[in-house]
Amino acid sequence: MALYLLGKTVFNSSEEIGFNDRSIYEYYEQISQILRTNCPKICLAEPTVTVSKDPKQSFISWYIDTKTEPQLPSEAEQDYINQQISEAVSSLSQAYSQDSKESKLLKAALHLQDKQDILIADDKIILKNWGIQSLANTQGSGLSLFPLTPLQGKNADTESTSSLNDVPDDSIVPKEAASDIKHNLNNSKKFVGLKGGLPLFITRLVAAILFFIIGFLLGWRILYAEHPTKIAKVPVIEAQELVRKKPEIEQKNKALEDEIKKLEEQLKTPLCDLDKSRAAPELNKSLDHSSAPMKSNGQNFQGSLPELLEKSTVFILVKGQDEDGDQTISSGSGFFITPDLIVTNRHVVENAENNTVLVTNKALGQLKAAHIVSTSDHSEDVNSFDLAVLKIEDAPPQQPLIFSLEAQPLQTVVAAGYPGIIIRQDGALKKLAQGDVNAIPGVVLTKGEVNAIQENAKGEKVIPHSAMVSPGNSGGELVDLCGRVVGVNTFVTMDSKTSSHSNYAQKSDSIIRALQAANIPIQLQSGACKDGVVSRNSNSEKQPETPNKQDKQENTPSTPSKAEPSKPKEGVKPSTTPENKSDKPSTPHGDKP
């Protein structure tokens, strides 16, 4: 809605129609309520009376609050106006008797100067310049809209048209006032002409003086006339500023409405469902079905990357003994490569008692035993090949992951696992430590980029990357946005002088060779991953050829440097939670995550 100024009317205060010794305009709210109840299509403009210091002069400013700016009706709209006025008169006549207070009030109020005072906006008829009597009765151009005989039958249109052109009877103005006006008009003839009047030069002199006085009064009125202070409870200056800024305000309102509609559409399909995913919205879209890993039933996995990693990644708990013979509990991560085989790091499980560890995740729902199938050779060099394969016992088939050889610098990757520094804040871990085997912590996902592709002293490829990992991530997968394993997180190097660190994963090349040499039926897929979709010329290959490059059989350890990694022991004495007892930071030289 907008507030519009319909114009100002200059009138003598004696022309204002009175009702019960009060100005007709004091009944504005009452008259408007009557019209809203009986004929809502008819609206009165709100009058704001400004009385000047000259008691014979005053202004009326007419305002209306509508969606669109009121306009003079076109010829096509004239019939509509006549019909609405006729219906309004009929409704009011039926609602109130002619002798009622309301009928008399309407008769006094619904009195216009001429047809130019009837406007239309929002399919409503707006009346301005109402309640002024002299112009209507002395100049013969007034309109009295009530009371009229309600229109009936075939003559309705004719009668409604003529009603807008009829001059109202003397019931609007007291007869004594009409006689005085007629008497004043007759007496005014003595100022015109030469015969029987004043000499011509005197008449011209008087006219000149009158013109001077009128000009002076008009100038004084402009400078010193009183003005209304409020319009419909809004300060005048503020209301005029709102009218001036109307186009700008409407444009801003439209922009806000468009934004609200856009947000409402987005709310119909939420971008993030916390019950289904713990990852950012851009990772919640479903994986490309044609390149997703295969399940045990031969069907491809359907779901998002976080959902896939939640099902495929496992939390590994290892019971062991330290050098003093005390029992220890350490933890790490792993992932399924077949429905019952798990890959992890050797250093995660090498101290396990009876060659058995406990594994769990949300899909398993509880702790399950897994025994160690095979491990790589022990080495004090953290940069050496570090691999172990576990077989889970007494569990239904699980969701395996696909391997890929495609990894390039600046490629986006996601690390999955159970870092102790984060999961120790998970309430489920505390319940698990207290014996609740059904309390399973959620997998932790971090996103980063491949920094480089390097080789260790034996020619085995490793991937330094920026996805955050820490103790507990060891053995967890590093995947691309297509959900394919490009590496296994193994160790972290640190520089004591610069306090900088780098996260390392064994690239999938050497892991694939070892698994294929053991005749383990892993899934391997070619083609680069771009925006979560694998680009390739053929369908995914489930059993590709072994990578061409062979491991170099070099036993010489890497040359020490400022960032030379060392391999600390994972096991610690038992604590209240299944995690490393010590909260001290890793050594200045390096650590196994």
Secondary structure, DSSP 8 states (H G I E B T S, - for coil): -EEEEEEEEEE-GGGB-EETTEEGGGGHHHHHHHHHHH-TTEEE-EEEEEE-SSTT-EEEEEEEEESS--B---HHHHHHHHHHHHHHHHHHHHHS-TTSHHHHHHHHHSEESSGGGEEEETTEEEE-S-SB-HHHHHSS--EE-SS-----GGGHHHHHHHHTT----TTSS-HHHHHHHHHHHHHGGGGSSSTTS--HHHHHHHHHHHHHHHHHHHHHHHHH----SEETTEEHHHHHHHHHTHHHHHHHHHHHHHHHHHHHHHHHS-S--TTT-SS-GGG-SB--GGGS-B-TTS-B--SBHHHHHHHHEEEEEEEEE-TTS-EEEEEEEEEESSSSEEEE-HHHHTT-GGGEEEEE-TTT-S-EEEEEEEE----S-TTS---EEEEE-S-------EE-----TT-EEEEEE--HHHHTT-HHHHHHHTT-TT-----EEEEEEB---EE-TTS-EEEEE-S---TT-TT-EEEETTSEEEEEEEEEEEETTTTEEEEEEEEHHHHHHHHHHTT---EE--SEEETTEEE-SS---SS----SS------------TT------------SSSS-S------SSEE--
